[in-house]
């Protein structure tokens, strides 16, 4: 394909994408295929000669779309939102065309410098402490990671290196292995599974601590755990606190946890993957009270800030503690401007290569503005509260937890088995898509406002589907 054909086919693809997104409500959100469906639709081997674009394009609907879960459907209410918008798509198009691998300033100066600027923009939108922002005097700064899972791993490994260096300076006879054997990390029982996975990769012990009746990790619980472990001769070094847990969208008490971490030299990382976006709205900023005590903070613009995947924003108070954990500097990566003002992001992350992801953030922030993004978040929160009211008005159901942002957790009153049946019937029906969760042995369904275009009519449609299926369930009396 040469430039002239690319111009034509590119326009066709833009039209296809726009038609797909504008008419996505006509597609069932969850596919009706079984594992292995695609293997039977394509040849066993790649073609020996190139095919025409028309042939490839024809197979999008025949091969790909039957197996797509349509995350941007207004009838998709599972997990959490995944951001999307036309400006973000355009940013990714340009990033793909430029095709730079921005591991250092020299490898593409604009790639690094725009990221520095947009991370400061985002940090100021969230009213993060100035220690997290780039400055010539300070040590802070931000980076776009791929996911919150990567950010947690980077934070944990940075904390591990920091504590190992400290312990070896104080106890020169201890080996690195002996120190690692004594390290203890902490998180709550409601945190994302990626936190435990990070500890597994980092080869450190992690304790999952119980939460209160609101699903929050509180200071007294952490203090008791740290005191117990110190008495055992162990070394507490890391806490991952969550602002907006996956199951319930509950909030750890970081204003209580932070001072305890500072007292014992524990690195507190705050994971606000979903809920962080809401904190650009003044009325939700209180959710980050206590973030000033943390060493690192992360949220995902690719969840709720209309930036498409992948884009996970991470800030650190002391970038030298991160780069010190990952720095490798072979001759072929050196350049004459190293260490001058701008970071070399290869020292802040797990992979070496990185895409020009700041472009799509820049496009979105400029074209929507802060007020436009706030409007989207407020609309979604209002829709969730309206769905919550529909649930509360039906005496057969109950709300689990609190409806703070765009998630409503609910269940039929009664045994878990009835809710398991309801969840299966809803997803087998395929008009809407939900996923369940379970906290303290209570099984419930999660209704998340996910798609940017979701409206009240979509919320009432979802509730009508849920009620209809509930009415048909033989074990659930109707007319109540």
Secondary structure, DSSP 8 states (H G I E B T S, - for coil): --HHHHHHHHHHHHHHHHHHHHTGGGS-SS----TTTGGGTS-SS--SS---HHHHHHHIIIIIGGG---TTSTTB-SSS-----HHHHHHHHHHHHH----SSTTT-HHHHHHHHHHHHHHHHHTT--GGGS--SSS--EEEEES-HHHHHHHHHHHHHHHHHHHHHHH-TTS-HHHHHHHEEEEEETTS-HHHHHHHHHHT-EEEEE---TTS---HHHHHHHHHHHHHTT-EEEEEEEEBS-TTT--B--HHHHHHHHHHHT-EEEEE-TTGGGGGGSGGGGGGGTTGGG-SEEEE-HHHHSS--SS-EEEEES-HHHHHHHH----GGG--TTTTSSS--GGGGSSSS----THHHHHHHHHHHHHHHHHHHHHHHHHHHHHHHHHHHTSTTEEEES---SSEEEEEESS-HHHHHHHHHHHHHH-SSB-EEEEETTEEEEEEE--STT--HHHHHHHHHHHHHHHHH-TTS-S--
